[in-house]
Amino acid sequence: MAKRMAVCVPMRTLDMFKNPRFLVMLALGFSAAAPLPLVLAILRRWLTESGVSLTEIGMTALIGLPYSLKFLWSPLLDNALPPAFRAWGRRRGWLACIQPALMVAILAMGMTDPSIAPMATVIAAIAVAFLSASQDIVIDAYRIEMLEEREQGLGLAFYVWGYRLGLLAVGGGVLWLSEYIGWFWAFAYAASLILVGFMAVWLGPEVLSPRAPGARMDLPTRLRTAIIDPFADFMRRPYWLAILLFVALFKLGEALAAVMVTPFQTQLGFTRAEVAQVSSVFGLFATLLGALAGGWLVARIGTARALILTGLGQMLSNVTYIWLAYAGHDMTVFYIQTGVENFTDGLADAAFLTYLSALTSRAFTATQYALLSSLAAVSTRTVGAFSGTLAEALGWPGFFALTMLAALPAMGVMLFLLRRLPPEPKAQPAPAG
């Protein structure tokens, strides 16, 4: 009997890997990541090479505000039918509308020249960020609703792998291609990668929402269901305000550092090809290894405790930036810094995304997840805007030391939540009958 059970469990796990919905998650993760480097690292590299000051580059963090404010229009995407592709359903239909527009916006951004008309580049980048954030709203809801409860962990792993591959394909690919064929054709390449997500939407299944579409209700009911109910549902949780505060603060230290990474690497003399090779290619594998280790850690000790350990690791990894600042253009130290930073980020992301997904009610998937992920990004888009001023005032070693201290408040809030809401003990397996 025990031998038969031992055979059945691996077979069930293998069957899950064959599930085509996981391939859809892989492709959608790829599509979700593709626009992100364009409005972050690549834009900052482009502006740095165009002679823009650190203070002005720091302010480009505000371009990412749509990622922090997406909860404002998430009720529309959560309830309304798309203007086209209605036969594909709400989730797939909205994605089929958003993704072609996103491709056009990326092409428009590539046609600008920040050394001549920087405002045109900024406006195009804002359009890319808005459409990318809208795509994220729908993909997150589609991901959570498409998979069964037991498939969520593996489905998220496929999504994260696709996401990291998308970051590599765009973050490394655009930098490398721009050296040889120019910025416009590199951006055209990035725009074409959104087709991976569109194919997944075309071939993927539609899912039914746990509640009826808002179009079948009267106007007051639709407004209450779309705007009030998702937030009221979340506010009924114990210590909901502390949970939101933790979500908002968890990425604060990383947010301050991330805005200045590209100018930092450029000032140390690392070329585009070197950055693509180390940060994008090597960094990807370090992140994926960290994500796998993070998933194991969450399963081993639980999400809450894993958040504490991975958060501390993410904070302490910024010591390697200080080391690199003193070492200068040293490829060995660059590899070490990138490996440590990306591995600890992968650890922290695995625990953090699991935590956010667990907080979401399936009745209000898109709106609640948009709220939580928006709060997670708010420090990058607001406080991060002042990172350039801080870097100029403190110098690189002092600046990265400050980013470590900025991670401490989130750890304090998480310890408070652990005391007030201790993790439930794991259920013991039932004896074999």
N, C-alpha and C positions, 0 to 999 in steps of 0.2 A: 504493500500500500504506500509506504513512504517513498519507495523507488518510483512508483507511478506518479506521485505528486511532484517529485523532483524533476521528472521529465516534462510534466504539464506546465510548470511555471515558466521554464525557459521558452517553451513553445509559444505560450501566450505572449511573452515579451517579444519574441521574434515576429509574431503576427502583427504586433503593434508597429514595429519598424516598417512593415510592408504597407501600412496604411497610407494611401495616396494623399490624405489630408496633411500629413507631415511634410510632404514635398511642396504642397501649397504654402505651408507655413515657412519653409525654407526660402521660397521665391518671394513671398511677401516681406519677409525680413530683409532680404536683399534690396527690394524696392524701397522699403522704409528708410534704409540707411543711405541710399545713393545720394539724395540731395544734401545731407547734413554736412559733409566736408566742404561743399561748395560755399556755404554761408558761414563757415567757421575757419578751419585751418587754411584752406586754399585761398579764400578771400583775403585773409590776413597776410598770407605770403605775397599775394598779388599787390596789396596796398603797401607792404613794407618795401618791396622792390620798386614801387612807384614813388618812394620818398615820403610817405605819410608818417607823421609822428606817432610815438607810442601812445600818447594821450588820446589821439584821434582813433587809433586802432582799437584801444580799449573800449571806446564808445560803440564800436561795431557789435559789441555784445547785445546792444539794444535791438539789433536786426533780428535776433532770435526771440523777441518778445511774443510772436505768435505761438511759439511752443509753450510759453507760460500762460497765455491767455486763451488757449484753445477751448477751455471749458465754457467760454462765453457763447460759442456757436456750436458746441457739441450737442445741445438739445435739438437743434435743427437737423443735424445729421443723424441723430438717434431716432427721430420721430417722422420727419418728412420723407416723402418719396423723392427720388432723384429726378432732375428735369429731363433726363434721357436714360436709355437702357433700363426702363422700368420692368421689362420682362425678366431682367436678371435679379430682381429683388432689391431690397434696400441697401444691404451691405455691398454686394457686387456692383449694383447700379451706380452708387455714389463713387466707388473706386474707379469705375469705367469712365466717369465724367471728370474726376479730379486728375487722373494720371496723364491724359493727353495735354491738359492745360499746364501741368507741371513740366512736361517736356518742352513746351513752347517757352515757358518762363526761363528755363535753364539755357535754352538757345539764345534768348534775348540778353541774358546776363553775359554770355560769352561774346556777344557782339559789341559790348561796351569797352571803354578804355579808361581805367581809373586815373591814369596820368593826365588825361585831357578833360574828362567829364566824370569825376568821381561820384557826383550825385546820381547820375544815370546808373552807375554800377550798384549803388546802394538801393535805389528804387527797385531794380530788377532782383536784387538779393532779397529784399523784403517780400516780393511776390513769390519767390521760390520758397521762402520760409513759411509763408501763409499757406500755400498749397501743400507743402510737405507736412505741416502740422495737421491740416485737414485730412490728409491721407493717413496719418498716424491714428487719428480719432477712429476712423472706420476700421482700419486694420486691427487695432487693439480689441474693438468690440467683436469683430469677425473671428479673431483668434480665440477669444474666450467662449463665444457662443458655439463655434464649430466643433469643439472637442468635448468629449465626455470628461467627467471629473477625473477619472483615472488616467486620462491621456494628457492632462494639462501640463504636467512636469516635462514629459518627453516632447510635447508640442512646443513648449517654451524653449527647450534646448535647440530644436530645429530652427525656430525663429531667431534665436540669438546667433546661431552659426551662420544663418543667411545674412543677418544684420552685419556681422563682422566681415563676411566675405564682401558685402556691399561697400563697407568702409574701405576695405583694401582695394577693390576694383576702382573706386572713385578717388579716394584719398591718395593712393600710390599711383594709380593709372593716370590721373589728370596731371599730377606733378611731373611724372616721367614723360608723358606725351607732349606736354607744353614746352619741354626743352627742345623738341625736334620739329613739331608741326604748329606751334603757336597756341595761344590760349583759346581762340575760337574753336578750332577743331578738337581740342581737348574737351571743351565744354559740350560740343556736339556728340562726342563719344559718351560723355556722362548722361546726356539726355536720352541716348539710345538705350541705355541700361534700364530705364524705367519700363521698357517693353517686357522685361522679365516678369515684373509684377503684373502687367496687363495680361500676359499669357496665363498667369496663375489665376487671375480673376475670371478670365474667359473659361478656363477649364475647371475651376473650383466649384464646389457645391454651394448652393444657397442654404441659409439656415433660417429657421423660424424664430422670431423673438419670443421670449416668454410672455409678452403681452401684445395686444393688438396694436397695429399702427395708429398713430394719433389722428389720421384722416377720418377714422370712423367715429370720432367723438365730437361733441360740441366744442366751441372755441374755449370757454373757461376751463373745461375738463382737459383739453389738449394742453393749454398753458400750464395748468397745475401739474399734469403728468410729466411734461417735458422739462419744466424749470424748477418747480418747488419740490416735488416728491423725491427726486434723486438726492437732493441735499438734506431734506428732512429725514430721509431714511438713514443717511450716514450720521446725522447728528444725534440719532437715538442710541448710538454705540457708547459704551463707557469710555470716558477720557478721550473723546473724539478730538477735542482741541489739541491735546498733547500729541495725539497721533499725527495730526496735520502739521504741527510745529516740527516734529521729528522729520517728516517727509520733506518739509521745506529746507531744513538745515543739513540734512545728511550729505548733500553734495556741495556744501558751501566752500570748503577748503579746496576741493578739486576744481570747483567752478572758477575761483580766483586764479589758480595756476593755469587752467586750460586756455584761458583767453590769451595769455602771454607766451604760451609754448612756442608758437610759430615765430614771433619776433625774436624770442630768446635763441632759438636754433639758428635763425638767419644772422643775428649779430655775432654768434660764435663762429660763423663762417661755413656752416654745413650747407652743401649745395642741394638743389631740388632732388637730384638723383640719390644722394646720400640719405636724405630724409625719407624718400620713397622706399629705399632699400631697408632702412633700419626701423623707422617709426611705423611704416605701413605693413611691410612684409613680415619682418621679424616680430614686430609688435603684435600683429594679428595672431600668430601662433602662441605667443605668451598669454594673450588675452583668452584665447580658446582653452588653453591649459588651465588658466585661472578659473574660467567658468565651470569647467568640469570638476575641478577641486572644490569650487564653491557649492555646486550641486550636491556633491558627496557630503560636504560639511553640513549643509542644511538638513539633509536626510539623517545625518548622524546625531546632531545636537539640537536641531530645531531652528526655525527661522529667526526667532528673537535673539537667541544667544549667538547665532552666526552673524547677525548684523553687528553686534558689538565687536567680535573678533575681526571681521572683515573691514569694518569701519576704522578700527585702529591700524590695521595693516595699510589701508588706503592712505591714512594720515601720515604714517611714518615713512611711506615710500617717497615722500617729497624731499627727504634728506638727500636722495640721489640727485635731485636738481641742484642742490647746493654744491655737491661734489662736482657735478659737471660744470657749474659756473666757475669754479676755481681751476678745473682741469683745462677748460677751453676746448679747442677743436681736437678732441681726443676720441677716436672712433671706438676704442675699447670701452671707455667710460660711457660713451653714448649708448653702446649696446647694453651695458649693465643697467644704466638708468632706464632705458626703454623696457627692458625685460622685467625689472622689478615693478615699475609703474603699471605696465599693462597686466601683469599677472595679478597684482593686488586689485586693480580695477575690475578684472574679470571675476575675482572672488566676491568683491562687494556687489557687483551688478547681479550676480546669480541670487544672492540673498535678498537684495533690495527689490528686484522684479517679482520674485516669489511673494514677498511681503505685500507689494502693491496689488497683485492679482488676488491674493487672499482677502484683501479688504473690500473687494468689489462685489456688489450684489448683482446677480444675473438679471434682475428685473430692470436695472438701470446701468447696464454694462458700459456703454460708450461715455455717458455723462460722468459717472463716478470715476472711471479710469482716467478720463481726460482731466478731471479735477486733480487727482492725485499726481499724475505725471506732469501736469502743469506746475504744481507746487514744487515738485522735485527739480524742475528746471528754473524756477523763479530766481534763485541766487545767481545762476549763470547769466541771466538776461538783465539783472538789475545791479547787484553788487559787483558783478564781473565787469561792468562798464567802467568802474573806477580802478581796475587793475593796472592800466597803463600809467595812471598818475602815481599809484603806489610804487610801481616798479621804478619809475624815474626818480622818485624821492628816496627810496630805500636801497636801490641797487638790487641786482639779482639775488645774492645770498640772503639779504634781509627780507626781500619780498617773499621768497619761497619759505623762509622760516615763519613768516606771518600766515601763510596758507595752512601750515600745520596747526597753528593755534586756532584758526578759524573752524577746524573740524571738531573741537572739543565740546561746544554746546550741544550738538546732536547726540554725542555719546552720553551726556548728562541726562537728556530727555529720555533716551532709550533705557537707561538704568532705572529711571523713575517708572517707566511703563512696565519694565520687567518686575519691579516690586509690586506694583498695583495690579498688573494683569499677568501673573506667572503663567508660563506655558502649561497646557494640559499634558498630563502624563500620557505617553504612548500606550495605546491599547495593546494588551498582550494577545498574541495569536491564540485562537481557539484550539484546544487539543484535537488531534486527528481522531475521527471516530471510525 
